């Protein structure tokens, strides 16, 4: 006899045991008196060998050199700045791990209710500087690396931004995780470990956006901890069979393995370090040796390639059937692995799943994680034998949904045939949820078939579509918008029927916030130091209670303080100019107003309005006499942002910006009064240079289209004034800082639909309606900036339907720009406005926002890490 093996099992991973060791650690056993018992070995020897957090320069340098010598296997002779960054990062990570372990053990001991933040994006930015700040070790590492022959600035510059996000959605998630740790809340994040992230943005000679892979992991990521023993199998495709009991059996298809990578999120001024868990997709069987030996080399790695693709790129282009299917697989892979992990951790506490809402709250950041709702139903019904009513009660008390848009076209939908193909069991559950829900609607509104059609989770058509926002609303305990205007619009427009049906109490608002640690102290350290000196309080105090900035208001009348404030702004401009010079080889004048718009390229954000305004300014300058020009306020305009690869109109806007810049920056008649720059490959790190340098920033979305915005908060916190429409969080910023310190323009939200109606049914020629804009468009169309015909699709969006109301708001916009110029001429009053703006931004801290979620939604409380008790 001999041992035998099923040939089908060859190459499959060995799964002798499920993940037994829990991340949060075991609690020590206790004796009969309740005294904790040391698990093994000599307790004294163990404890003497345990390291703590570094506190001084000698311990910092020792840790740094140890990592150079052992982790990197290098010596002082061959250590460059990149190696020094890696050694410093590993050294700092050691300190983080000490507090991280204590935090997780603390959660195990106290067993608090926990919140989990599910976001498809986490735009983290660079980590080293943030970690040093939050640990309180910036000066120790600055001095330590200097003694070793390095500059901390050079080391920090070697870190690449983590390519885990694209825009405001991801940056908001990052701020919330930081604030969760800083306020000592038991809050974890769940996302995907993208190999390439969104893309690296390049600009072609013609001015086109080009997309290149962004291999941000090529030098490894010292901030992540691979958890190769934390894995879950995720199924796609196959067949789903319903049983008479209501359960389903889903089998066959493709199985992919989710592997966990943990990123520590340190809190500021606290020992709490929470976790961001990212999932990487891997094949269940990585290599088919039989196919390889048969000469089918592509077949041998096919399963590996299809599995790896799931976490290769953020937002794959969904204009192809392959891309659309891949995006759906991404969303299910991430939510299925995250739920499996959450439930595994909950079960280890020894509690029944019917108590899940008492200990778990899951926040859905937009509709991307909505598949978690039918997935939890599948787990409870198919795997845990819950009845439908009990399972649905659990689900609708666990989930919370944040809506980020009122644009109907931006509300996520998935074709029914695609879901049926990729997730057959989930489509059955979605239909069951829909029937269960619509029966309740019918009971409240008998025979109202139009209402049933509007509220259905399934949108009729060819093909039918699953409305993910409707599913998120129906399956969640609470729904919130992210600014007061946005939340009101959500309740009165896209979700009005649901408000009528379920009651207004389910729908609320949490205005977004930003972390002042990164968006003031780190990106603008001189200003942060001036504020600390002026307020005469510790930096740790006002950075965690931003309302204390209010005490700066009287200093706006102090001439010496204004002089210091203005000097810091000037040095920040020079820093930005140096960046442009070293990266693009272009010379930026720093004795002018800096005007900045940095956002994802989209028609509703109206970068097009901005660039057309720049052209208007250019044409006006060209028509001036030399004497008239001397009275002009010099202006330097900066754009940065990425357009989705398939978004043709947005990419045309970038091309126009680039080519307008080429024209006006070299025109001897205007270059001393107007400069324009498009800074490619926008990132958190680039924003940290742009924002402190701005005099004015533009947030000019069509009224009623921007949910909130957070870049507006960052600019204002750094003393940059705001030019914008009465939209999103602009409104609340104006309420806080005073409308005299904000430059508003444009039509208001109630007028938007009427104006669009007029465009369609009572159009007025552009030349008659807005001659200034017509003149600008005529010059673009005539080829003043090259490529006369290439811009026609972009220009026609204005000439024809003008959905985003550029022609309606253009004259008002130009008038607002003139008001900005006039105000800037009085530098003394301008600096006063700048100081008062910063001083009144206390409301917009993400610490405030995350505590609102904790108290009003999740019902979780701070769980501080307590210092160990001394032996008696």
Protein Blocks (a to p, Z undefined) as FASTA:
>chain_A
ZZdddfklgopacdfbccfbgfkopaddddfkopacdfbdjfklmmmmpccddfbfklmm
mmmmmmmmmmnopafklccfklmmmmmmmmmmmmmmmmmmmmmmmmmmnopaddddddfb
dcebjfklmmmmmnopmmmmmmmmmmnopafklmmmmpccddfbfblmlmmmmmmmmmmm
mnopacdddddddfklmbdcdddfkopacdddddfklnopfkbccdfklccdddeehidd
ddfkopacdeehjdddddddddddddehiabdcdddddddddfblbdfklmmnopamlmm
mmmmmmmmmmmpghiafkbfklmmmmmmmmmmmmmmmmmmmmmmmmmnopafklmmmmpc
cddehjklmmmmmmmmmmmmmmnopafklmmmmmmmmbccddfbfbfklpccddfklmmm
mmmmlmmmmmmmmmmmmmmmmmmmghilklmmmmpmbdcdddddddfklmmmmmpmbdcd
fbfklmmmmmmmmmmmmmmmnopklpccddddddfklmmmmmmmmlmmmmmmmnopafkl
mmmmmklmmmmmmmmmpmklmmmmmmmmmmmmmmmmmmmmmmnopacdfkbccddddddd
dfklommmmmmmmmmmmmmmmmpcfklmmmpccdddddeddddfklmklmmmmmmmmmmm
mmmmmmmklmmmoccdddehiafklmmmmmmmpmbdcdfbcehkamnopmlmmmmmnopa
cddddehjllmmmmmnopklcccedjdfklmmmmmmmmmmmcccfklmmmmlmmmmmmmm
nopngjkllmmmmmmmmmmnomnommmmmmmmmmmmmmmmmmmmmmmlmmmmmmmmmmmm
mmmpfklmmmmmmmmmnopacdddddddddZZ
